[in-house]
Amino acid sequence: MRHINTDIIRYPIITDKATKNIENNTYCFKIIAESNKQEIKKAIEEVFDVKVKKINTIKTPPKTRTIGRFKGKKTQYKKAFVKLHENYKINLFDEE
């Protein structure tokens, strides 16, 4: 049995679109590019103590950026959209 690596999850992505998806119980995370859906599911369930219903992943293409006369590429990364069962929630925002 393989050990569950919780370092797969880098951080949650908090944008307007991702915040709107939280109402549908779908959360967006930046993850390590080499991870697969089964590893992501185990890591999310272990870290946040929730039950995952569905996972969609996407690799964003590297984007070209120009700064002055220099051209470079922004790094490619992988996003995971995690849908939870109805009874579970992840608290991403501190409520004081």
mmCIF file as gemmi writes it, N, C-alpha and C atoms, coordinates in Angstrom:
data_model
loop_
_atom_site.group_PDB
_atom_site.id
_atom_site.type_symbol
_atom_site.label_atom_id
_atom_site.label_alt_id
_atom_site.label_comp_id
_atom_site.label_asym_id
_atom_site.label_entity_id
_atom_site.label_seq_id
_atom_site.pdbx_PDB_ins_code
_atom_site.Cartn_x
_atom_site.Cartn_y
_atom_site.Cartn_z
_atom_site.occupancy
_atom_site.B_iso_or_equiv
_atom_site.pdbx_formal_charge
_atom_site.auth_seq_id
_atom_site.auth_asym_id
_atom_site.pdbx_PDB_model_num
ATOM 1 N N . MET Axp A 1 ? 0.847 -1.19 0 1 0 ? 1 A 1
ATOM 2 C CA . MET Axp A 1 ? 0 0 0 1 0 ? 1 A 1
ATOM 3 C C . MET Axp A 1 ? 0.884 1.243 0 1 0 ? 1 A 1
ATOM 4 N N . ARG Axp A 2 ? 0.553 2.164 -0.863 1 0 ? 2 A 1
ATOM 5 C CA . ARG Axp A 2 ? 1.321 3.39 -1.004 1 0 ? 2 A 1
ATOM 6 C C . ARG Axp A 2 ? 0.917 4.409 0.051 1 0 ? 2 A 1
ATOM 7 N N . HIS Axp A 3 ? 1.89 5.145 0.55 1 0 ? 3 A 1
ATOM 8 C CA . HIS Axp A 3 ? 1.626 6.18 1.551 1 0 ? 3 A 1
ATOM 9 C C . HIS Axp A 3 ? 0.937 7.369 0.889 1 0 ? 3 A 1
ATOM 10 N N . ILE Axp A 4 ? -0.056 7.955 1.561 1 0 ? 4 A 1
ATOM 11 C CA . ILE Axp A 4 ? -0.785 9.106 1.024 1 0 ? 4 A 1
ATOM 12 C C . ILE Axp A 4 ? 0.071 10.359 1.205 1 0 ? 4 A 1
ATOM 13 N N . ASN Axp A 5 ? 0.359 11.014 0.109 1 0 ? 5 A 1
ATOM 14 C CA . ASN Axp A 5 ? 1.179 12.219 0.128 1 0 ? 5 A 1
ATOM 15 C C . ASN Axp A 5 ? 0.26 13.436 0.156 1 0 ? 5 A 1
ATOM 16 N N . THR Axp A 6 ? 0.214 14.105 1.295 1 0 ? 6 A 1
ATOM 17 C CA . THR Axp A 6 ? -0.66 15.266 1.419 1 0 ? 6 A 1
ATOM 18 C C . THR Axp A 6 ? -0.025 16.526 0.84 1 0 ? 6 A 1
ATOM 19 N N . ASP Axp A 7 ? 1.233 16.439 0.392 1 0 ? 7 A 1
ATOM 20 C CA . ASP Axp A 7 ? 1.894 17.59 -0.227 1 0 ? 7 A 1
ATOM 21 C C . ASP Axp A 7 ? 1.457 17.796 -1.67 1 0 ? 7 A 1
ATOM 22 N N . ILE Axp A 8 ? 0.572 16.925 -2.174 1 0 ? 8 A 1
ATOM 23 C CA . ILE Axp A 8 ? 0.044 17.067 -3.531 1 0 ? 8 A 1
ATOM 24 C C . ILE Axp A 8 ? -0.693 18.4 -3.674 1 0 ? 8 A 1
ATOM 25 N N . ILE Axp A 9 ? -1.427 18.779 -2.634 1 0 ? 9 A 1
ATOM 26 C CA . ILE Axp A 9 ? -2.22 20.007 -2.665 1 0 ? 9 A 1
ATOM 27 C C . ILE Axp A 9 ? -1.31 21.178 -2.324 1 0 ? 9 A 1
ATOM 28 N N . ARG Axp A 10 ? -1.197 22.129 -3.264 1 0 ? 10 A 1
ATOM 29 C CA . ARG Axp A 10 ? -0.352 23.289 -2.998 1 0 ? 10 A 1
ATOM 30 C C . ARG Axp A 10 ? -1.139 24.367 -2.256 1 0 ? 10 A 1
ATOM 31 N N . TYR Axp A 11 ? -2.232 24.831 -2.86 1 0 ? 11 A 1
ATOM 32 C CA . TYR Axp A 11 ? -3.083 25.831 -2.199 1 0 ? 11 A 1
ATOM 33 C C . TYR Axp A 11 ? -4.411 25.918 -2.93 1 0 ? 11 A 1
ATOM 34 N N . PRO Axp A 12 ? -5.461 26.411 -2.256 1 0 ? 12 A 1
ATOM 35 C CA . PRO Axp A 12 ? -6.748 26.613 -2.941 1 0 ? 12 A 1
ATOM 36 C C . PRO Axp A 12 ? -6.677 27.84 -3.851 1 0 ? 12 A 1
ATOM 37 N N . ILE Axp A 13 ? -7.36 27.762 -4.975 1 0 ? 13 A 1
ATOM 38 C CA . ILE Axp A 13 ? -7.429 28.885 -5.901 1 0 ? 13 A 1
ATOM 39 C C . ILE Axp A 13 ? -8.682 29.68 -5.567 1 0 ? 13 A 1
ATOM 40 N N . ILE Axp A 14 ? -8.482 30.969 -5.233 1 0 ? 14 A 1
ATOM 41 C CA . ILE Axp A 14 ? -9.604 31.807 -4.831 1 0 ? 14 A 1
ATOM 42 C C . ILE Axp A 14 ? -9.744 32.924 -5.85 1 0 ? 14 A 1
ATOM 43 N N . THR Axp A 15 ? -10.658 32.737 -6.791 1 0 ? 15 A 1
ATOM 44 C CA . THR Axp A 15 ? -10.991 33.752 -7.784 1 0 ? 15 A 1
ATOM 45 C C . THR Axp A 15 ? -12.504 33.952 -7.729 1 0 ? 15 A 1
ATOM 46 N N . ASP Axp A 16 ? -13.008 34.878 -8.515 1 0 ? 16 A 1
ATOM 47 C CA . ASP Axp A 16 ? -14.458 35.109 -8.535 1 0 ? 16 A 1
ATOM 48 C C . ASP Axp A 16 ? -15.203 33.861 -8.987 1 0 ? 16 A 1
ATOM 49 N N . LYS Axp A 17 ? -14.705 33.245 -10.042 1 0 ? 17 A 1
ATOM 50 C CA . LYS Axp A 17 ? -15.359 32.054 -10.581 1 0 ? 17 A 1
ATOM 51 C C . LYS Axp A 17 ? -15.284 30.884 -9.593 1 0 ? 17 A 1
ATOM 52 N N . ALA Axp A 18 ? -14.129 30.699 -8.956 1 0 ? 18 A 1
ATOM 53 C CA . ALA Axp A 18 ? -13.972 29.605 -7.991 1 0 ? 18 A 1
ATOM 54 C C . ALA Axp A 18 ? -14.844 29.835 -6.761 1 0 ? 18 A 1
ATOM 55 N N . THR Axp A 19 ? -14.968 31.081 -6.33 1 0 ? 19 A 1
ATOM 56 C CA . THR Axp A 19 ? -15.812 31.393 -5.18 1 0 ? 19 A 1
ATOM 57 C C . THR Axp A 19 ? -17.283 31.153 -5.502 1 0 ? 19 A 1
ATOM 58 N N . LYS Axp A 20 ? -17.678 31.429 -6.739 1 0 ? 20 A 1
ATOM 59 C CA . LYS Axp A 20 ? -19.053 31.166 -7.153 1 0 ? 20 A 1
ATOM 60 C C . LYS Axp A 20 ? -19.331 29.657 -7.182 1 0 ? 20 A 1
ATOM 61 N N . ASN Axp A 21 ? -18.324 28.856 -7.545 1 0 ? 21 A 1
ATOM 62 C CA . ASN Axp A 21 ? -18.483 27.401 -7.573 1 0 ? 21 A 1
ATOM 63 C C . ASN Axp A 21 ? -18.584 26.783 -6.188 1 0 ? 21 A 1
ATOM 64 N N . ILE Axp A 22 ? -18.132 27.497 -5.168 1 0 ? 22 A 1
ATOM 65 C CA . ILE Axp A 22 ? -18.241 26.984 -3.796 1 0 ? 22 A 1
ATOM 66 C C . ILE Axp A 22 ? -19.702 26.813 -3.406 1 0 ? 22 A 1
ATOM 67 N N . GLU Axp A 23 ? -20.582 27.647 -3.968 1 0 ? 23 A 1
ATOM 68 C CA . GLU Axp A 23 ? -22.021 27.504 -3.707 1 0 ? 23 A 1
ATOM 69 C C . GLU Axp A 23 ? -22.539 26.161 -4.211 1 0 ? 23 A 1
ATOM 70 N N . ASN Axp A 24 ? -21.903 25.607 -5.262 1 0 ? 24 A 1
ATOM 71 C CA . ASN Axp A 24 ? -22.273 24.296 -5.793 1 0 ? 24 A 1
ATOM 72 C C . ASN Axp A 24 ? -21.464 23.17 -5.157 1 0 ? 24 A 1
ATOM 73 N N . ASN Axp A 25 ? -20.75 23.488 -4.064 1 0 ? 25 A 1
ATOM 74 C CA . ASN Axp A 25 ? -19.935 22.518 -3.322 1 0 ? 25 A 1
ATOM 75 C C . ASN Axp A 25 ? -18.777 22 -4.173 1 0 ? 25 A 1
ATOM 76 N N . THR Axp A 26 ? -18.236 22.861 -5.053 1 0 ? 26 A 1
ATOM 77 C CA . THR Axp A 26 ? -17.075 22.523 -5.874 1 0 ? 26 A 1
ATOM 78 C C . THR Axp A 26 ? -15.936 23.469 -5.511 1 0 ? 26 A 1
ATOM 79 N N . TYR Axp A 27 ? -14.777 22.902 -5.194 1 0 ? 27 A 1
ATOM 80 C CA . TYR Axp A 27 ? -13.62 23.677 -4.76 1 0 ? 27 A 1
ATOM 81 C C . TYR Axp A 27 ? -12.492 23.503 -5.765 1 0 ? 27 A 1
ATOM 82 N N . CYS Axp A 28 ? -11.658 24.527 -5.906 1 0 ? 28 A 1
ATOM 83 C CA . CYS Axp A 28 ? -10.57 24.517 -6.884 1 0 ? 28 A 1
ATOM 84 C C . CYS Axp A 28 ? -9.233 24.603 -6.151 1 0 ? 28 A 1
ATOM 85 N N . PHE Axp A 29 ? -8.304 23.708 -6.51 1 0 ? 29 A 1
ATOM 86 C CA . PHE Axp A 29 ? -6.994 23.665 -5.877 1 0 ? 29 A 1
ATOM 87 C C . PHE Axp A 29 ? -5.9 23.608 -6.931 1 0 ? 29 A 1
ATOM 88 N N . LYS Axp A 30 ? -4.758 24.245 -6.629 1 0 ? 30 A 1
ATOM 89 C CA . LYS Axp A 30 ? -3.564 24.068 -7.445 1 0 ? 30 A 1
ATOM 90 C C . LYS Axp A 30 ? -2.837 22.866 -6.864 1 0 ? 30 A 1
ATOM 91 N N . ILE Axp A 31 ? -2.442 21.944 -7.745 1 0 ? 31 A 1
ATOM 92 C CA . ILE Axp A 31 ? -1.838 20.7 -7.278 1 0 ? 31 A 1
ATOM 93 C C . ILE Axp A 31 ? -0.559 20.417 -8.06 1 0 ? 31 A 1
ATOM 94 N N . ILE Axp A 32 ? 0.186 19.417 -7.606 1 0 ? 32 A 1
ATOM 95 C CA . ILE Axp A 32 ? 1.404 18.994 -8.296 1 0 ? 32 A 1
ATOM 96 C C . ILE Axp A 32 ? 1.018 18.359 -9.628 1 0 ? 32 A 1
ATOM 97 N N . ALA Axp A 33 ? 1.749 18.677 -10.681 1 0 ? 33 A 1
ATOM 98 C CA . ALA Axp A 33 ? 1.382 18.265 -12.035 1 0 ? 33 A 1
ATOM 99 C C . ALA Axp A 33 ? 1.451 16.753 -12.256 1 0 ? 33 A 1
ATOM 100 N N . GLU Axp A 34 ? 2.258 16.04 -11.489 1 0 ? 34 A 1
ATOM 101 C CA . GLU Axp A 34 ? 2.427 14.608 -11.706 1 0 ? 34 A 1
ATOM 102 C C . GLU Axp A 34 ? 1.363 13.762 -11.002 1 0 ? 34 A 1
ATOM 103 N N . SER Axp A 35 ? 0.507 14.364 -10.211 1 0 ? 35 A 1
ATOM 104 C CA . SER Axp A 35 ? -0.469 13.594 -9.432 1 0 ? 35 A 1
ATOM 105 C C . SER Axp A 35 ? -1.663 13.185 -10.29 1 0 ? 35 A 1
ATOM 106 N N . ASN Axp A 36 ? -2.298 12.079 -9.9 1 0 ? 36 A 1
ATOM 107 C CA . ASN Axp A 36 ? -3.492 11.616 -10.615 1 0 ? 36 A 1
ATOM 108 C C . ASN Axp A 36 ? -4.724 11.787 -9.727 1 0 ? 36 A 1
ATOM 109 N N . LYS Axp A 37 ? -5.896 11.461 -10.278 1 0 ? 37 A 1
ATOM 110 C CA . LYS Axp A 37 ? -7.153 11.723 -9.577 1 0 ? 37 A 1
ATOM 111 C C . LYS Axp A 37 ? -7.292 10.909 -8.296 1 0 ? 37 A 1
ATOM 112 N N . GLN Axp A 38 ? -6.82 9.675 -8.302 1 0 ? 38 A 1
ATOM 113 C CA . GLN Axp A 38 ? -6.927 8.846 -7.103 1 0 ? 38 A 1
ATOM 114 C C . GLN Axp A 38 ? -6.082 9.411 -5.958 1 0 ? 38 A 1
ATOM 115 N N . GLU Axp A 39 ? -4.871 9.882 -6.279 1 0 ? 39 A 1
ATOM 116 C CA . GLU Axp A 39 ? -4.011 10.473 -5.258 1 0 ? 39 A 1
ATOM 117 C C . GLU Axp A 39 ? -4.6 11.775 -4.736 1 0 ? 39 A 1
ATOM 118 N N . ILE Axp A 40 ? -5.177 12.575 -5.636 1 0 ? 40 A 1
ATOM 119 C CA . ILE Axp A 40 ? -5.788 13.843 -5.229 1 0 ? 40 A 1
ATOM 120 C C . ILE Axp A 40 ? -6.959 13.576 -4.293 1 0 ? 40 A 1
ATOM 121 N N . LYS Axp A 41 ? -7.791 12.597 -4.633 1 0 ? 41 A 1
ATOM 122 C CA . LYS Axp A 41 ? -8.959 12.263 -3.816 1 0 ? 41 A 1
ATOM 123 C C . LYS Axp A 41 ? -8.543 11.845 -2.413 1 0 ? 41 A 1
ATOM 124 N N . LYS Axp A 42 ? -7.552 10.965 -2.309 1 0 ? 42 A 1
ATOM 125 C CA . LYS Axp A 42 ? -7.09 10.508 -0.994 1 0 ? 42 A 1
ATOM 126 C C . LYS Axp A 42 ? -6.51 11.653 -0.176 1 0 ? 42 A 1
ATOM 127 N N . ALA Axp A 43 ? -5.748 12.539 -0.832 1 0 ? 43 A 1
ATOM 128 C CA . ALA Axp A 43 ? -5.139 13.664 -0.124 1 0 ? 43 A 1
ATOM 129 C C . ALA Axp A 43 ? -6.19 14.645 0.378 1 0 ? 43 A 1
ATOM 130 N N . ILE Axp A 44 ? -7.178 14.981 -0.448 1 0 ? 44 A 1
ATOM 131 C CA . ILE Axp A 44 ? -8.246 15.911 -0.046 1 0 ? 44 A 1
ATOM 132 C C . ILE Axp A 44 ? -9.044 15.314 1.117 1 0 ? 44 A 1
ATOM 133 N N . GLU Axp A 45 ? -9.394 14.038 1.003 1 0 ? 45 A 1
ATOM 134 C CA . GLU Axp A 45 ? -10.178 13.399 2.062 1 0 ? 45 A 1
ATOM 135 C C . GLU Axp A 45 ? -9.411 13.336 3.378 1 0 ? 45 A 1
ATOM 136 N N . GLU Axp A 46 ? -8.102 13.132 3.308 1 0 ? 46 A 1
ATOM 137 C CA . GLU Axp A 46 ? -7.317 13.052 4.535 1 0 ? 46 A 1
ATOM 138 C C . GLU Axp A 46 ? -7.093 14.42 5.165 1 0 ? 46 A 1
ATOM 139 N N . VAL Axp A 47 ? -6.76 15.418 4.352 1 0 ? 47 A 1
ATOM 140 C CA . VAL Axp A 47 ? -6.434 16.748 4.882 1 0 ? 47 A 1
ATOM 141 C C . VAL Axp A 47 ? -7.67 17.455 5.433 1 0 ? 47 A 1
ATOM 142 N N . PHE Axp A 48 ? -8.782 17.43 4.685 1 0 ? 48 A 1
ATOM 143 C CA . PHE Axp A 48 ? -9.958 18.208 5.06 1 0 ? 48 A 1
ATOM 144 C C . PHE Axp A 48 ? -11.05 17.376 5.733 1 0 ? 48 A 1
ATOM 145 N N . ASP Axp A 49 ? -10.879 16.057 5.834 1 0 ? 49 A 1
ATOM 146 C CA . ASP Axp A 49 ? -11.84 15.162 6.487 1 0 ? 49 A 1
ATOM 147 C C . ASP Axp A 49 ? -13.227 15.288 5.845 1 0 ? 49 A 1
ATOM 148 N N . VAL Axp A 50 ? -13.275 15.104 4.521 1 0 ? 50 A 1
ATOM 149 C CA . VAL Axp A 50 ? -14.516 15.184 3.753 1 0 ? 50 A 1
ATOM 150 C C . VAL Axp A 50 ? -14.604 13.969 2.832 1 0 ? 50 A 1
ATOM 151 N N . LYS Axp A 51 ? -15.758 13.8 2.171 1 0 ? 51 A 1
ATOM 152 C CA . LYS Axp A 51 ? -15.95 12.751 1.172 1 0 ? 51 A 1
ATOM 153 C C . LYS Axp A 51 ? -16.05 13.395 -0.209 1 0 ? 51 A 1
ATOM 154 N N . VAL Axp A 52 ? -15.178 12.983 -1.122 1 0 ? 52 A 1
ATOM 155 C CA . VAL Axp A 52 ? -15.133 13.534 -2.469 1 0 ? 52 A 1
ATOM 156 C C . VAL Axp A 52 ? -16.074 12.748 -3.37 1 0 ? 52 A 1
ATOM 157 N N . LYS Axp A 53 ? -16.886 13.475 -4.126 1 0 ? 53 A 1
ATOM 158 C CA . LYS Axp A 53 ? -17.818 12.853 -5.055 1 0 ? 53 A 1
ATOM 159 C C . LYS Axp A 53 ? -17.21 12.738 -6.45 1 0 ? 53 A 1
ATOM 160 N N . LYS Axp A 54 ? -16.524 13.807 -6.906 1 0 ? 54 A 1
ATOM 161 C CA . LYS Axp A 54 ? -16.025 13.85 -8.279 1 0 ? 54 A 1
ATOM 162 C C . LYS Axp A 54 ? -14.821 14.781 -8.349 1 0 ? 54 A 1
ATOM 163 N N . ILE Axp A 55 ? -13.885 14.457 -9.242 1 0 ? 55 A 1
ATOM 164 C CA . ILE Axp A 55 ? -12.715 15.311 -9.453 1 0 ? 55 A 1
ATOM 165 C C . ILE Axp A 55 ? -12.518 15.523 -10.948 1 0 ? 55 A 1
ATOM 166 N N . ASN Axp A 56 ? -12.346 16.778 -11.35 1 0 ? 56 A 1
ATOM 167 C CA . ASN Axp A 56 ? -11.959 17.127 -12.71 1 0 ? 56 A 1
ATOM 168 C C . ASN Axp A 56 ? -10.607 17.826 -12.631 1 0 ? 56 A 1
ATOM 169 N N . THR Axp A 57 ? -9.702 17.47 -13.54 1 0 ? 57 A 1
ATOM 170 C CA . THR Axp A 57 ? -8.385 18.102 -13.545 1 0 ? 57 A 1
ATOM 171 C C . THR Axp A 57 ? -8.136 18.757 -14.895 1 0 ? 57 A 1
ATOM 172 N N . ILE Axp A 58 ? -7.274 19.774 -14.874 1 0 ? 58 A 1
ATOM 173 C CA . ILE Axp A 58 ? -6.903 20.474 -16.094 1 0 ? 58 A 1
ATOM 174 C C . ILE Axp A 58 ? -5.459 20.947 -15.948 1 0 ? 58 A 1
ATOM 175 N N . LYS Axp A 59 ? -4.685 20.792 -17.018 1 0 ? 59 A 1
ATOM 176 C CA . LYS Axp A 59 ? -3.333 21.348 -17.052 1 0 ? 59 A 1
ATOM 177 C C . LYS Axp A 59 ? -3.391 22.642 -17.842 1 0 ? 59 A 1
ATOM 178 N N . THR Axp A 60 ? -3.001 23.733 -17.21 1 0 ? 60 A 1
ATOM 179 C CA . THR Axp A 60 ? -3.018 25.018 -17.902 1 0 ? 60 A 1
ATOM 180 C C . THR Axp A 60 ? -1.774 25.125 -18.779 1 0 ? 60 A 1
ATOM 181 N N . PRO Axp A 61 ? -1.901 25.611 -19.995 1 0 ? 61 A 1
ATOM 182 C CA . PRO Axp A 61 ? -0.734 25.732 -20.871 1 0 ? 61 A 1
ATOM 183 C C . PRO Axp A 61 ? 0.18 26.861 -20.397 1 0 ? 61 A 1
ATOM 184 N N . PRO Axp A 62 ? 1.488 26.758 -20.682 1 0 ? 62 A 1
ATOM 185 C CA . PRO Axp A 62 ? 2.379 27.863 -20.307 1 0 ? 62 A 1
ATOM 186 C C . PRO Axp A 62 ? 2.062 29.106 -21.144 1 0 ? 62 A 1
ATOM 187 N N . LYS Axp A 63 ? 2.059 30.253 -20.505 1 0 ? 63 A 1
ATOM 188 C CA . LYS Axp A 63 ? 1.721 31.497 -21.197 1 0 ? 63 A 1
ATOM 189 C C . LYS Axp A 63 ? 2.982 32.324 -21.426 1 0 ? 63 A 1
ATOM 190 N N . THR Axp A 64 ? 3.067 32.963 -22.587 1 0 ? 64 A 1
ATOM 191 C CA . THR Axp A 64 ? 4.209 33.808 -22.913 1 0 ? 64 A 1
ATOM 192 C C . THR Axp A 64 ? 3.995 35.201 -22.319 1 0 ? 64 A 1
ATOM 193 N N . ARG Axp A 65 ? 5.013 35.69 -21.627 1 0 ? 65 A 1
ATOM 194 C CA . ARG Axp A 65 ? 4.974 37.025 -21.038 1 0 ? 65 A 1
ATOM 195 C C . ARG Axp A 65 ? 6.138 37.84 -21.578 1 0 ? 65 A 1
ATOM 196 N N . THR Axp A 66 ? 5.903 39.114 -21.843 1 0 ? 66 A 1
ATOM 197 C CA . THR Axp A 66 ? 6.949 40.013 -22.303 1 0 ? 66 A 1
ATOM 198 C C . THR Axp A 66 ? 7.153 41.101 -21.257 1 0 ? 66 A 1
ATOM 199 N N . ILE Axp A 67 ? 8.394 41.231 -20.81 1 0 ? 67 A 1
ATOM 200 C CA . ILE Axp A 67 ? 8.754 42.302 -19.884 1 0 ? 67 A 1
ATOM 201 C C . ILE Axp A 67 ? 9.869 43.089 -20.554 1 0 ? 67 A 1
ATOM 202 N N . GLY Axp A 68 ? 9.532 44.276 -21.034 1 0 ? 68 A 1
ATOM 203 C CA . GLY Axp A 68 ? 10.505 45.064 -21.792 1 0 ? 68 A 1
ATOM 204 C C . GLY Axp A 68 ? 10.814 44.37 -23.099 1 0 ? 68 A 1
ATOM 205 N N . ARG Axp A 69 ? 12.077 44.071 -23.323 1 0 ? 69 A 1
ATOM 206 C CA . ARG Axp A 69 ? 12.451 43.366 -24.555 1 0 ? 69 A 1
ATOM 207 C C . ARG Axp A 69 ? 12.659 41.872 -24.323 1 0 ? 69 A 1
ATOM 208 N N . PHE Axp A 70 ? 12.426 41.408 -23.112 1 0 ? 70 A 1
ATOM 209 C CA . PHE Axp A 70 ? 12.644 40.008 -22.78 1 0 ? 70 A 1
ATOM 210 C C . PHE Axp A 70 ? 11.336 39.233 -22.857 1 0 ? 70 A 1
ATOM 211 N N . LYS Axp A 71 ? 11.414 38.042 -23.453 1 0 ? 71 A 1
ATOM 212 C CA . LYS Axp A 71 ? 10.25 37.162 -23.517 1 0 ? 71 A 1
ATOM 213 C C . LYS Axp A 71 ? 10.522 35.944 -22.653 1 0 ? 71 A 1
ATOM 214 N N . GLY Axp A 72 ? 9.482 35.519 -21.97 1 0 ? 72 A 1
ATOM 215 C CA . GLY Axp A 72 ? 9.614 34.334 -21.134 1 0 ? 72 A 1
ATOM 216 C C . GLY Axp A 72 ? 8.282 33.621 -21.055 1 0 ? 72 A 1
ATOM 217 N N . LYS Axp A 73 ? 8.274 32.515 -20.363 1 0 ? 73 A 1
ATOM 218 C CA . LYS Axp A 73 ? 7.044 31.751 -20.216 1 0 ? 73 A 1
ATOM 219 C C . LYS Axp A 73 ? 6.681 31.646 -18.749 1 0 ? 73 A 1
ATOM 220 N N . LYS Axp A 74 ? 5.384 31.781 -18.491 1 0 ? 74 A 1
ATOM 221 C CA . LYS Axp A 74 ? 4.848 31.537 -17.164 1 0 ? 74 A 1
ATOM 222 C C . LYS Axp A 74 ? 4.718 30.029 -17.006 1 0 ? 74 A 1
ATOM 223 N N . THR Axp A 75 ? 4.992 29.513 -15.843 1 0 ? 75 A 1
ATOM 224 C CA . THR Axp A 75 ? 5.038 28.063 -15.675 1 0 ? 75 A 1
ATOM 225 C C . THR Axp A 75 ? 3.667 27.425 -15.835 1 0 ? 75 A 1
ATOM 226 N N . GLN Axp A 76 ? 3.699 26.188 -16.297 1 0 ? 76 A 1
ATOM 227 C CA . GLN Axp A 76 ? 2.482 25.393 -16.458 1 0 ? 76 A 1
ATOM 228 C C . GLN Axp A 76 ? 2.15 24.773 -15.108 1 0 ? 76 A 1
ATOM 229 N N . TYR Axp A 77 ? 0.86 24.681 -14.786 1 0 ? 77 A 1
ATOM 230 C CA . TYR Axp A 77 ? 0.455 24.028 -13.545 1 0 ? 77 A 1
ATOM 231 C C . TYR Axp A 77 ? -0.838 23.267 -13.754 1 0 ? 77 A 1
ATOM 232 N N . LYS Axp A 78 ? -1.223 22.511 -12.753 1 0 ? 78 A 1
ATOM 233 C CA . LYS Axp A 78 ? -2.402 21.656 -12.841 1 0 ? 78 A 1
ATOM 234 C C . LYS Axp A 78 ? -3.417 22.101 -11.8 1 0 ? 78 A 1
ATOM 235 N N . LYS Axp A 79 ? -4.682 22.176 -12.216 1 0 ? 79 A 1
ATOM 236 C CA . LYS Axp A 79 ? -5.777 22.537 -11.308 1 0 ? 79 A 1
ATOM 237 C C . LYS Axp A 79 ? -6.681 21.337 -11.128 1 0 ? 79 A 1
ATOM 238 N N . ALA Axp A 80 ? -7.243 21.225 -9.931 1 0 ? 80 A 1
ATOM 239 C CA . ALA Axp A 80 ? -8.213 20.171 -9.659 1 0 ? 80 A 1
ATOM 240 C C . ALA Axp A 80 ? -9.494 20.826 -9.17 1 0 ? 80 A 1
ATOM 241 N N . PHE Axp A 81 ? -10.606 20.465 -9.8 1 0 ? 81 A 1
ATOM 242 C CA . PHE Axp A 81 ? -11.923 20.902 -9.355 1 0 ? 81 A 1
ATOM 243 C C . PHE Axp A 81 ? -12.532 19.731 -8.593 1 0 ? 81 A 1
ATOM 244 N N . VAL Axp A 82 ? -12.748 19.916 -7.292 1 0 ? 82 A 1
ATOM 245 C CA . VAL Axp A 82 ? -13.182 18.841 -6.41 1 0 ? 82 A 1
ATOM 246 C C . VAL Axp A 82 ? -14.622 19.087 -5.999 1 0 ? 82 A 1
ATOM 247 N N . LYS Axp A 83 ? -15.514 18.165 -6.349 1 0 ? 83 A 1
ATOM 248 C CA . LYS Axp A 83 ? -16.922 18.25 -5.938 1 0 ? 83 A 1
ATOM 249 C C . LYS Axp A 83 ? -17.123 17.322 -4.756 1 0 ? 83 A 1
ATOM 250 N N . LEU Axp A 84 ? -17.71 17.86 -3.694 1 0 ? 84 A 1
ATOM 251 C CA . LEU Axp A 84 ? -17.93 17.094 -2.469 1 0 ? 84 A 1
ATOM 252 C C . LEU Axp A 84 ? -19.365 16.596 -2.387 1 0 ? 84 A 1
ATOM 253 N N . HIS Axp A 85 ? -19.582 15.58 -1.551 1 0 ? 85 A 1
ATOM 254 C CA . HIS Axp A 85 ? -20.941 15.133 -1.269 1 0 ? 85 A 1
ATOM 255 C C . HIS Axp A 85 ? -21.684 16.245 -0.531 1 0 ? 85 A 1
ATOM 256 N N . GLU Axp A 86 ? -23.01 16.182 -0.546 1 0 ? 86 A 1
ATOM 257 C CA . GLU Axp A 86 ? -23.843 17.279 -0.046 1 0 ? 86 A 1
ATOM 258 C C . GLU Axp A 86 ? -23.618 17.598 1.432 1 0 ? 86 A 1
ATOM 259 N N . ASN Axp A 87 ? -23.277 16.612 2.24 1 0 ? 87 A 1
ATOM 260 C CA . ASN Axp A 87 ? -23.169 16.823 3.694 1 0 ? 87 A 1
ATOM 261 C C . ASN Axp A 87 ? -21.844 17.449 4.116 1 0 ? 87 A 1
ATOM 262 N N . TYR Axp A 88 ? -20.915 17.637 3.201 1 0 ? 88 A 1
ATOM 263 C CA . TYR Axp A 88 ? -19.566 18.078 3.558 1 0 ? 88 A 1
ATOM 264 C C . TYR Axp A 88 ? -19.26 19.458 2.997 1 0 ? 88 A 1
ATOM 265 N N . LYS Axp A 89 ? -18.418 20.201 3.723 1 0 ? 89 A 1
ATOM 266 C CA . LYS Axp A 89 ? -17.983 21.528 3.315 1 0 ? 89 A 1
ATOM 267 C C . LYS Axp A 89 ? -16.531 21.716 3.741 1 0 ? 89 A 1
ATOM 268 N N . ILE Axp A 90 ? -15.795 22.556 3.003 1 0 ? 90 A 1
ATOM 269 C CA . ILE Axp A 90 ? -14.44 22.949 3.365 1 0 ? 90 A 1
ATOM 270 C C . ILE Axp A 90 ? -14.47 24.431 3.679 1 0 ? 90 A 1
ATOM 271 N N . ASN Axp A 91 ? -13.959 24.816 4.853 1 0 ? 91 A 1
ATOM 272 C CA . ASN Axp A 91 ? -13.946 26.21 5.248 1 0 ? 91 A 1
ATOM 273 C C . ASN Axp A 91 ? -12.623 26.841 4.787 1 0 ? 91 A 1
ATOM 274 N N . LEU Axp A 92 ? -12.661 27.587 3.679 1 0 ? 92 A 1
ATOM 275 C CA . LEU Axp A 92 ? -11.463 28.238 3.151 1 0 ? 92 A 1
ATOM 276 C C . LEU Axp A 92 ? -11.252 29.633 3.706 1 0 ? 92 A 1
ATOM 277 N N . PHE Axp A 93 ? -12.305 30.244 4.214 1 0 ? 93 A 1
ATOM 278 C CA . PHE Axp A 93 ? -12.236 31.615 4.703 1 0 ? 93 A 1
ATOM 279 C C . PHE Axp A 93 ? -12.379 31.615 6.218 1 0 ? 93 A 1
ATOM 280 N N . ASP Axp A 94 ? -11.536 32.415 6.89 1 0 ? 94 A 1
ATOM 281 C CA . ASP Axp A 94 ? -11.62 32.541 8.338 1 0 ? 94 A 1
ATOM 282 C C . ASP Axp A 94 ? -12.824 33.4 8.697 1 0 ? 94 A 1
ATOM 283 N N . GLU Axp A 95 ? -13.684 32.855 9.523 1 0 ? 95 A 1
ATOM 284 C CA . GLU Axp A 95 ? -14.844 33.619 9.978 1 0 ? 95 A 1
ATOM 285 C C . GLU Axp A 95 ? -14.608 34.028 11.418 1 0 ? 95 A 1
ATOM 286 N N . GLU Axp A 96 ? -14.558 35.327 11.638 1 0 ? 96 A 1
ATOM 287 C CA . GLU Axp A 96 ? -14.273 35.837 12.984 1 0 ? 96 A 1
ATOM 288 C C . GLU Axp A 96 ? -15.51 36.41 13.629 1 0 ? 96 A 1
